[in-house]
Amino acid sequence: MSRPRSWKMRVLVLYNWVDEVSKGSEVDKIAVNEVKDTSESIKRVLEKKGHVVTTEAVEKADLSNLKERCDFVFNLAEGYGDDNLAEAKIAEDIRKSGVPFSGSPPESLALCVHKDKVKEVMASNGIGTAKYQVMRPGDKLGDGLRFPLIVKPLHEDGSAGITKESYVRNEDELQFKLKDIYDNFGKQKSLVEEYIDGQEFNVPLIGNGDDFTVLPISEIDFSAYPPDVPRIETYESKWVEGTFTFDNTKPKIPAKISKELEEELIDVSKKAFALCKCADYARMEFRVRKGMGKDGQENPEVFLIEVNPNPCLTEWEGRLYMSALAVPMTYDEMIMLIFDASLKRQGVRAKQ
């Protein structure tokens, strides 16, 4: 018997969990394991709406019988444990089950975990991105890059592996950081980018197609940093409470920027969302360098730095939620906006 078009849904909130890290350091568990707390927050929101909600760690989940257990998967799983390269496979397994699920499809997740591939897509479609090179220890820097540079793991998210030493000013510092990433992140290559000296912005999007809610743009405020601390977002500045960078790297929301720059950031974000086949929600990271046009007017250069499908939805310092608060929008309203966007995209209606 077919279900009515609107019904109380059985929702499975899927998350990943790590007991022992296989790469990086113990502190890297903070970013991985926050999704368990987020799963409980989302469970609370959806239960208020009358849905029957369970949470489950993907490491223990049987994804082959999802249709027997749920009507919808709210997918927070970013891999098995700290293996984020498995994120796309999890989404593919959910899709094979035939159960609708939130967030980006496996094609998007498989692309975005390769930072160099994303940059290739952006560059081939006329979107500005920092010059880069994929490197491992001992590799020589190409002619197109000049110090200072930024060095980050090629496949990590949540700023894992990004430290103050990621800002490199010479060959010795470059090789030190390349070796650090190679040794501590499973012999992983590094993405080496030109350092864009300028402002940093985040653009959060919720929706699909032509139906988007763009949450207020945030600017990362580095004004409290002393001259010897690089003005970059590191893992510490995002996740490690009690550190100088965490306490002094706060987003200014909404960012105080011109209407023209705001429109350009939003336009590029929507294009990147489509090019990377994102779905339901995403967050784009930009660097903007001051520039002057031939007419003497300000002409800022916009560089797309990161495309983040399925970004963090935590109530604890979550960048999406912090922008939502500036609307103002409650956490419950933000989660329901994502949930509704996902249901609409997949032609599903739930009891509200």
Secondary structure as GFF3:
##gff-version 3
##sequence-region A 1 352
A	DSSP	beta_strand	10	15	.	.	.	ID=ss1
A	DSSP	three_ten_helix	26	28	.	.	.	ID=ss2
A	DSSP	alpha_helix	29	48	.	.	.	ID=ss3
A	DSSP	beta_strand	52	57	.	.	.	ID=ss4
A	DSSP	three_ten_helix	58	60	.	.	.	ID=ss5
A	DSSP	three_ten_helix	63	65	.	.	.	ID=ss6
A	DSSP	alpha_helix	66	69	.	.	.	ID=ss7
A	DSSP	beta_strand	72	75	.	.	.	ID=ss8
A	DSSP	three_ten_helix	84	86	.	.	.	ID=ss9
A	DSSP	alpha_helix	87	97	.	.	.	ID=ss10
A	DSSP	alpha_helix	106	112	.	.	.	ID=ss11
A	DSSP	alpha_helix	115	124	.	.	.	ID=ss12
A	DSSP	beta_strand	132	135	.	.	.	ID=ss13
A	DSSP	beta_strand	149	153	.	.	.	ID=ss14
A	DSSP	three_ten_helix	164	166	.	.	.	ID=ss15
A	DSSP	beta_strand	167	168	.	.	.	ID=ss16
A	DSSP	alpha_helix	171	184	.	.	.	ID=ss17
A	DSSP	beta_strand	190	194	.	.	.	ID=ss18
A	DSSP	beta_strand	199	208	.	.	.	ID=ss19
A	DSSP	beta_strand	211	214	.	.	.	ID=ss20
A	DSSP	beta_strand	218	221	.	.	.	ID=ss21
A	DSSP	alpha_helix	235	239	.	.	.	ID=ss22
A	DSSP	alpha_helix	244	247	.	.	.	ID=ss23
A	DSSP	beta_strand	250	252	.	.	.	ID=ss24
A	DSSP	alpha_helix	259	275	.	.	.	ID=ss25
A	DSSP	beta_strand	280	289	.	.	.	ID=ss26
A	DSSP	beta_strand	301	309	.	.	.	ID=ss27
A	DSSP	alpha_helix	319	325	.	.	.	ID=ss28
A	DSSP	alpha_helix	331	345	.	.	.	ID=ss29
###
